[in-house]
Amino acid sequence: MTCLACLAFMALSAAFVCAETLPRLEGETLSKKPIVLPDAAHGKITLLVIGFTKKGGQTTGAWQKQLRNDFGADERYAVYPVAVLEDVPHFMRGMITRGIRSSTPPSEQDHFVIIVHGEQDLKRFVGYSTPDDAYLLLLDAKGEIRWRGHGLFNDKDYAALKNVAKQLSSE
C-alpha cells in the first residue's frame, strides 16, 4: 500500500470511529407529549437549536426561524428547538413553559422540547461555553452528529449548516 493510500485509509477509519451520536434526551413537548431524542427523529435529518438561559432562548429564535423557513416543510427534516430548564427553580418552570407555549404557534408545539434533566451532560456534549448562545446540532438520519456550532445567528455559520443539511438529503 502506498503511503498516500495508507493515509487516506487511516483518515476514513478515524472518521468512522469518531462518529458521535446524540445522547438520549428525555423531555416533553410544548403540547405536553413525552419525547426522547434522537429516537423521535429517527430516519430524519434533525436540526436541534438549544438554549440554556432566557437570553439564550431569545438567541435561538433567529436560528429557529430560518431553519423552519428553509427546512420546516420538507418531510426529510425535523427541526427541534430545545429549552433546557433544569437549573430553573421548580416553581418557575411552569410559568416559563406557559410563556414559551403562548408565543409558539400550535403547529410547532409538537417539535418544541422542554428538558429538565441531564443539563450538565448536555452542556458537556455541546461544548457549552457562553450561557446566552444558541447551541446547534445537525444529526443525520441515524442520529449521528454531522455539524455543530453555537453563537448568535450569522449568515456565514448558517450557510455552512445549511450546506451540510442539504448534502445529507442527497446521501
C-alpha positions, 0 to 999 in steps of 0.5 A, a space after each residue: 500500500 502506498 503511503 498516500 493510500 495508507 493515509 487516506 485509509 487511516 483518515 476514513 477509519 478515524 472518521 468512522 470511529 469518531 462518529 458521535 451520536 446524540 445522547 438520549 434526551 428525555 423531555 416533553 413537548 410544548 403540547 405536553 407529549 413525552 419525547 426522547 431524542 434522537 429516537 423521535 427523529 429517527 430516519 430524519 435529518 434533525 436540526 436541534 437549536 438549544 438554549 440554556 438561559 432566557 437570553 439564550 432562548 431569545 438567541 435561538 429564535 433567529 436560528 429557529 426561524 430560518 431553519 423552519 423557513 428553509 427546512 420546516 416543510 420538507 418531510 426529510 427534516 425535523 427541526 427541534 428547538 430545545 429549552 433546557 430548564 433544569 437549573 430553573 427553580 421548580 416553581 418557575 418552570 411552569 410559568 416559563 413553559 406557559 410563556 414559551 407555549 403562548 408565543 409558539 404557534 400550535 403547529 410547532 408545539 409538537 417539535 418544541 422540547 422542554 428538558 429538565 434533566 441531564 443539563 450538565 451532560 448536555 452542556 458537556 456534549 455541546 461544548 457549552 461555553 457562553 450561557 446566552 448562545 444558541 447551541 446547534 446540532 445537525 444529526 443525520 438520519 441515524 442520529 449521528 452528529 454531522 455539524 455543530 456550532 453555537 453563537 448568535 445567528 450569522 449568515 456565514 455559520 448558517 450557510 455552512 449548516 445549511 450546506 451540510 443539511 442539504 448534502 445529507 438529503 442527497 446521501 
